[in-house]
Amino acid sequence: MFLGIEIGGTKLQLGVGPGDGTIVALERAKVDPAAGAERIRQQIIELVPVLLSKAGLSRTDIRAVGVGFGGPVDAEKGIVTKSHQIEGWAGFPLADWSCRELGWPTVVHNDADIAGLAEACFGAGRGYSPIFYITIGSGIGGGLIIDQKIYRGAGAGAAEIGHLTLPPRLSERFGVYRGGESYSRVTVESFCSGWSIATQAQQRAQLIVSGECSSIRTLRELEDYCSGAQSLLAMAHGIPSQITTELVGQAAQAGNVLALTVLASARRTLSWAIATVIAIVCPRRVIIGGGVPQLGEELFFVPLREEVYAQVFPPFSKCFDIVPAALGEAVVIHGALRLASDIATEASK
């Protein structure tokens, strides 16, 4: 048996299993970003015996640990490069800490890479290679999996689709609104993540209800946008900061013009990024997971596929498909268990 750990910006998950796509037991806990990395490490130590008891296992049943970390890592050394959400992780030797505190050999990878591995081995990518995995939640991560192996480029990482930077003219053409900021650093993540979609909706709603409508050309558009802004604010009880991606999705489903415009702008940016990846990598399958794709086929996948096919390098247009991820919230645990089983197998040779 193996132990899999997911360390994110908002959640912590631990699971045990044989590394074959099944999970024997799973524990979830919330992460308090203000408490820093030290509290998360303490939570891990506290949860391991709880998890083993739940699974009916002893410490001697566990052979190795796989960790999926929510940020860039030096996988070869098992060191966290940094966290974009939580202080106290930069340069931290997570693999060594795990070996010392938990008592088992440990491998550490970026969580999106590990999720991609899981989908390639047990989920929507099974039987396909290469696959390109994208997770769209509070941030955007990517993973390139070739023959069920994580591709990490020169070693520091690879497939960071969320950090592609849009050229200024492209940003303007896609309708990227930055609230008066410079267009010089508009990344895919800074416009297409769940956090960014919510922020875009908040900013646009505030501007429209305050009369800042210079980009609206016709009276009908003005009426539709004003109505959409008022509706979104009403759903958020009049508090702009409480407009969430989920609320934007609900409003778009009901035909809210403002919400549909925000989602369309994010999709156009994402489709450009995916078409760029396909031109370089030509994966057999693109798999998309995370919270934002939960908007569903009608609001997310169908229009996204159409936009990607319209932009992609024509000779590659029939080489790939785009599908939802299949493994749900436990995807990183599945991948972490697979990695743990791999290092245990290699160590026994």
N, C-alpha and C positions, 0 to 999 in steps of 0.2 A: 504494500500500500504506500501511497505518497500523499504529501500535504501540498495543497495549492493555496496561494495567498494573492488577493487582489488589493492593492493599496491605491485608492483614488483620492480625489479632492473632497468628496462628500461621503464616500462609503468605504467600508472595509469588509472584505469577505474572506472566509477561510473554508476550504473544503477538503475532504479526503476521498480518495478513490484509487483504482488501479491504473489510471492513465489510458483507458480504452474508450473514453467517451461516456463513462458512467460515474456518478457521484454517490458515494455511500452516505455522507452526511455533510451538511452545509450550515455555517453560522454567518450571520450578517450583523454589522454594527455601524452606527453613524459615526462620522468623523467630525470633530470640532476643529475647524481650521485655526481658530484662535489659540488652541492649546498646543499647536505645533507638532512637529514630528515625534518628539519624545513621548507624548501621550499616545500616539498611534502605536509606537513600538511596545509600550506598556500594555495596550489593548491586545496586541498579538500574543504576548506572553500569557495574558489572562485567559484568552479564548482557546488556546491550544488544548489544555486539559478538558475544557468543557466540550469541545468538538470530539476529542478522542472518546470521552465517556458516552457521548451521544451515538457514536458509531460502534461502540462496543470494542474498541481497540486499545492496545497498550502502546507505550512509546516504542517498544521493540518491534512493533508491526510496521512502523514508518521507516522507509529506506532513504528518502530524499525529499527536498522541498523545491518547488518552483514558485517564483514570485513575479507577478505582473505589476509593474509600477507605472503610475500615471504621470509620466514625464520622461525626458531623455535619460538614458543610462549608458554606462560603459559596460556592456554585457560581458566582455571578456574578463574584466576585473571585478565585476559584480558591484560597481560603484554607481550611486545615483549622481547624475550630472547636476540636476536641479529639479525643483517642483515649481510650477507656475502658480500654485494655489496655497501651498503650506510652507512656512518657514522651518528651517532646521534639517532639510534634506540635502542641500548642496554639498557635493563631495563626500557624502556619507557612504561608508563601506558596508552596504546592506547585506551582501552575501556573507561576509566575515562575521557580521553581527549575528545573523541567523544561525550560522554554524556554531558560534559560541553560546548564544542564549538558548537556542532550541535544541541543538545537539545533532543536527543532521546536515549532510552536504547540501548546498543550496545553489541554484542558478537564478539569475535575475535578468529580466528583459522588460522592455517597454510594453505597456498593457495592450496597445493596439497591435503590435507585432504578435503578441501571444494570442489575442483574440482572433487574428487572421489565421494563425496556425491551427487553432481549434476549429474554425470554420472549414479549413482545408482538409483536416483529418476526419472530422465528425459531423460537419454541418453542410451548409449550402455549397461549399466548394469541394466536397468529397468527389473524387474522380476527375477533377479538373486541375490543370496547371498550365501556366502560372495563374494565381488568383491575386487580385488586388483588393484588399479589405479596407473599408473606410468606416470609422465610427464617428457619428455626429451627435454630440451631446453638448455639455457646457463648453467643450473645445472640439477640435477635429483632429483625429489621428489617422494614420495609414499604416498598412503593412503589406509588403510584397512577399508572397510565399511561392517558392518554386520547388516542385517535387516534395512537398510537405516539409520544407526547410525554410526558415526565416532568412531573407536576404538583408544583409546589413551593410552593403557597400564596402567602403574602406575600413569599416569597423565602428565608426561613431554612430551609425544608424542610417536609415534610408526611408524612402516612401513617405516623407513628411508633407503630404499633400496640403494640410492645413496651413503650412507656412509658405506656400507659393504666394508671391506678391503680384498683384494686378497692376499693369501699367496704368498711368493716370487716365489716358483717353479711354481705355477699356472700362475703368471704374465708372467714368461718366456715362458711357454708353449703356452699361448695365444698370444705371440708376442707383449707384451706391451713394447713400447719403451718410456723410461723416460729421454732421453737426457743426460745420464751419472749420473743421480740422483740415490739415493738408492732405492731399491725395497721395503723398509720396510713400506711405506705408500702409496700404490697404491689402491685407492678407485674406486668403480664403477663410481662415478661421475667424478673423475679425469682422466678417460679414455674414458667414453662413452658419455659424454655430448657434445652438439654442439660445445662449446668452445674448448673442448679437441680434438674432431675430427679435427677441423681446425688446432689446434696447432700441432697435430701429422703429418698432411699433410705438414705443413710448415717446420717442422724440418726434415722430411724425404726427402723432395724435396731439401732442402739446402744441406743436406749431400751427396745426390747422385750426384748433379751437381758439388759439390766440390771434388768428387772422393772418398768419404768415403763409400765404398761399400763392406766392409768385410763380411757382412752377405749374400751376393748374390753369389750363388754357380756356376751358369753356364753362359756362354756367352749370351745365349738367354734371360735369366733372366735379365742380366745386360742391354742388349739392350732395353728390355721392360720397365724396371724401369727408365732408363735414358730418354727414350722417354716420359714416363708418367710424370716424374718430369719436363721436359722441357715444356710439354703441359700445366701442371697446372700453372707453372710460367707465361707462355704466357697469359693464361686466367686472371691472376692477374696483367697483365701489367708489369711483371718482378719484382714485389715487393712481396716477400714471405709473409709478414704480411697481405697482402690483399687476401690470399687464405682463403676462407670462407667454412663453411659446405655446403652451397648451391653450390659453385663451385666444391667441392669434389663430391657432388651428380651428378651434370651435367657431370663431367668428367667420373665418374663411369658408368653412363648411356651410354656413348659413348665407353665404354670398356677400359678406362684408367687403366692399371695394378696397378699403385701406389695407385690411388684413391680406387680401389676395395680392395686392401690389407688393407688400413687404415680402411675402413668400416667393413671388415670381422673381423679384430682384435677387434674392438669395439663391434660388434655383439656377438662374442664368449664370451666376458666378460659379456655382458648384459644377454646372455642366461644362463650363470652360475648363475648369481644373481637371475634370475627369477626361475630357477630350485630349487635354495636354498629356496626361499620364498615358493614355492609350497610344498616342503618337510615339511615345518614347519606349514604352514597355510592351505594348500589345498583349495584355493579359487575356486569358481565355474567358474569365468571368470576373466581374466587378461585384463585390458583395458589400452591402451597406447596412450597418447596424447603429445602435444608439437610440436616444430618445426622439430626435427630430424625425427620422423615417417612420415613427409611429403615426405620423400624420396620415399614412396609408397610401394605397395605390392611386386614388383619384387626385389627391392634393400633392403627392410627392413623386411617386415612382413613374406614373404614366407621363406626366409632362417632363420630368427629368430625362427619361429615355428619349423622348422626341427631341429635346434640345441637344442632348449629347450626339445623337445620330445626325443632327443638322450641322454640327460643328466638327465632327471627327474627321480625321484624315481618310478620304474616301476609300483607298485600298484596304483599310482595316475595318470597314463598316460592318462586315459580316463575320468578323473574327471573335466577337465578344457578346456577352449579354450582361444585363444589370439586374440583380435580384436582391431581395431582403435577406438579412442574416437569419439563421435558423435556431441559434442556441440560446437566445434570450439573455437574461441578466447573469447567468452563470458562465457565459462564454469565456471570460478570462480565467476562471477556475479550471475549466476543461483544458485550456491551453497550458496553464501552469502545471497541471498534473501530467500532461503529455511530456513537457520539458523535463520534469523531475524524473519520469520513467526513462527518458533518454539518457540523462547523466548517470543514472543508476546502472543502466545497461552497459554504457561505455566503461564505467568503473569496474564492472565485473569481468571485462574482457582480458 
